[in-house]
């Protein structure tokens, strides 16, 4: 089922004063069908591991551990994975530099090659550029593990309602694998696409 695409559209419940984003899952994406962004707000930006005492593991070919999720040279690379482990909940932060007027979409790619590390339990938070306050912009999204398939990937696309996530200067990925009793995910790439309000 290498070329099969499973679409799962979930509307998250309203919580914490924000409108729920729409989450779409595509699984069994062939390596030749990858479409990474090279122009999004995170491209080439390093992440900071905020959780103390955790370990970052990445495959050869990544520029460094901290830019391994945002260093796509073109839309089909990288295809190497990174996983961070050592705590039930792990937080990665990207500083955006100039504030993003509006966050439209986040793409999270991960590898399906390892059945022990191809489940996911993830959410995102954003920091307001004016107040410097953080807020969760979604609840945890969990996807169960599947049988391993080499050179095959999954993509979670998170689409935010217009005007819901605006004027932000940092994003936080929160890997809650340990909270969901699954091993940490082999992440491949994270894209954040903004736009005008």
C-alpha positions in Angstrom: 0.0 0.0 0.0 3.0 2.2 -0.6 1.2 4.7 -2.7 -2.0 4.7 -0.8 -3.0 7.8 1.1 -5.3 7.7 4.1 -7.0 11.0 4.7 -8.3 11.6 8.2 -9.9 14.9 8.9 -10.4 15.8 12.6 -11.9 19.0 14.0 -10.5 19.5 17.5 -12.9 20.6 20.2 -13.0 24.2 21.2 -10.8 24.7 24.3 -8.6 27.3 26.0 -10.2 30.1 24.1 -9.1 29.3 20.6 -10.9 28.0 17.5 -9.9 24.5 16.7 -7.7 23.9 13.7 -8.4 21.2 11.1 -5.9 18.3 11.2 -5.4 16.2 8.1 -3.3 13.0 8.1 -1.7 11.5 5.0 0.1 8.2 5.5 2.1 5.9 3.3 3.7 8.7 1.4 6.5 7.4 -0.9 9.9 9.1 -0.6 9.5 10.4 -4.2 6.3 12.1 -3.3 7.7 14.3 -0.5 7.0 18.0 -0.8 8.9 19.9 1.8 8.8 23.7 1.9 12.0 25.6 1.4 10.4 29.1 1.9 8.4 28.7 5.1 9.0 30.6 8.4 11.0 27.9 10.0 13.3 27.1 7.1 16.9 26.9 8.2 16.1 28.0 11.7 17.5 26.1 14.7 15.3 24.7 17.4 16.1 25.0 21.1 15.4 21.9 23.2 13.6 23.5 26.2 13.2 20.3 28.2 16.3 19.6 30.4 18.1 16.2 30.4 16.9 14.9 27.0 18.9 13.6 24.1 18.7 14.5 20.4 19.5 11.7 17.9 19.6 12.3 14.1 20.8 10.5 11.0 23.8 11.5 8.9 23.1 14.2 6.3 21.4 16.6 8.7 23.3 19.9 9.0 23.2 19.9 12.8 20.9 18.5 15.4 19.1 21.8 15.9 18.4 22.5 12.3 17.7 18.9 11.2 14.0 19.5 11.0 14.1 22.7 9.0 17.0 22.3 6.6 15.3 21.1 3.4 17.6 21.7 0.5 14.7 21.2 -1.9 11.2 19.8 -1.7 12.4 16.2 -1.7 15.1 16.3 0.9 16.1 15.8 3.7 14.8 12.2 4.2 16.8 11.7 7.4 15.0 11.5 10.7 15.5 13.0 14.2 14.1 11.9 17.5 14.4 13.4 20.9 13.9 11.3 24.0 14.4 11.3 27.8 11.1 12.8 29.1 7.4 12.1 28.9 6.8 15.6 27.3 9.5 17.3 25.3 9.4 20.9 24.1 11.2 22.3 21.1 11.2 26.1 20.4 11.8 28.0 17.2 12.4 31.8 17.3 10.9 33.3 14.2 12.8 36.6 14.2 10.3 39.0 12.7 6.8 38.5 13.9 4.5 36.4 11.7 1.4 38.3 10.9 -0.7 35.2 10.6 0.0 31.4 10.9 -2.0 29.5 8.3 -0.6 26.0 8.3 1.9 23.7 10.1 3.2 20.5 8.4 4.8 17.8 10.5 6.5 14.9 8.6 7.7 11.7 10.2 9.2 8.4 9.1 7.3 5.1 9.1 10.4 2.9 8.7 10.6 2.0 12.4 7.5 0.4 13.9 8.7 1.3 17.4 8.9 5.0 16.6 6.3 5.8 14.0 3.4 6.8 16.3 3.0 10.4 17.1 1.4 12.5 19.9 2.1 16.2 19.2 0.7 19.7 19.8 1.9 23.2 19.2 2.0 26.5 21.1 2.7 30.0 19.9 4.2 33.1 21.6 2.5 36.5 21.2 5.0 39.0 19.9 3.5 41.9 21.9 2.9 40.2 25.3 5.5 37.4 25.1 2.7 35.1 26.5 2.6 31.5 25.3 -0.7 29.7 24.5 -1.5 26.3 23.1 -2.9 26.6 19.6 -4.2 23.0 19.5 -4.7 20.0 21.7 -2.6 16.9 21.4 -3.0 15.0 18.1 -2.3 11.3 18.4 -1.7 8.9 15.5 -1.1 5.2 16.3 1.9 3.2 15.1 1.6 1.2 11.9 3.6 -1.6 10.3 7.1 -0.5 9.2 7.6 0.4 5.5 11.0 1.6 4.3 11.2 5.0 2.4 7.7 5.8 3.5 6.4 8.8 5.5 3.4 10.4 7.1 2.3 14.0 7.1 0.1 15.8 9.6 -1.2 19.1 8.2 -2.6 21.5 10.8 -4.7 24.3 9.2 -5.7 27.3 11.4 -8.9 29.4 11.0 -8.2 32.8 9.4 -7.2 35.4 12.0 -6.9 32.8 14.8 -3.1 32.7 15.3 -1.6 36.2 14.6 1.4 38.3 15.5 3.6 35.5 16.8 7.4 35.5 17.1 8.0 31.9 18.3 6.6 28.4 17.8 6.8 25.5 20.2 6.4 21.8 19.2 5.5 19.7 22.2 6.2 15.9 21.7 3.9 14.1 24.2 4.9 10.6 23.2 5.6 9.6 26.7 2.2 10.9 27.9 0.6 8.6 25.3 2.8 5.6 26.2 4.5 5.4 22.8 8.2 5.8 21.9 9.3 9.2 20.6 8.6 9.9 16.9 11.2 9.8 14.1 10.5 13.4 12.9 11.7 14.4 9.4 10.6 18.0 8.9 8.4 20.7 10.4 7.1 23.6 8.2 5.2 26.7 9.3 3.5 28.7 6.6 2.2 32.2 7.2 0.3 34.8 5.3 -1.4 38.1 5.3 -4.3 38.7 7.5 
